[in-house]
Amino acid sequence: MNRRIAFVCRAATGEALRSANAIGQLQDVTLLVISEDSDLVRVNDVHDASQLIDAAKQLGSLHRIVTAQETLLAPVAAANEALGLEAMSSEVVARTLQLLCQG
């Protein structure tokens, strides 16, 4: 089973690039990138869930949308929910981020 995973990052550099490469090396994974500088699917603002949803629809059938950047967790969760993809819910992400801010 080939899992099509969309990785969201502002730019595919540094830690984001290392994370994307690690995901792309997983068995049975086809990695697709949504970013503000992507050659595949470019968006103006990766923090805008509606733009992520539109971009994901352009990619066709996806298993999941992921990110390695904390500031993108909420919009990625919202996009997964809107598309009916299995992932952490927006509610869980919001609670987790709130706990991290308190700690």
Secondary structure as GFF3:
##gff-version 3
##sequence-region A 1 103
A	DSSP	beta_strand	3	9	.	.	.	ID=ss1
A	DSSP	alpha_helix	14	24	.	.	.	ID=ss2
A	DSSP	beta_strand	29	35	.	.	.	ID=ss3
A	DSSP	beta_strand	41	42	.	.	.	ID=ss4
A	DSSP	alpha_helix	49	59	.	.	.	ID=ss5
A	DSSP	beta_strand	64	67	.	.	.	ID=ss6
A	DSSP	three_ten_helix	70	72	.	.	.	ID=ss7
A	DSSP	alpha_helix	73	82	.	.	.	ID=ss8
A	DSSP	alpha_helix	90	102	.	.	.	ID=ss9
###
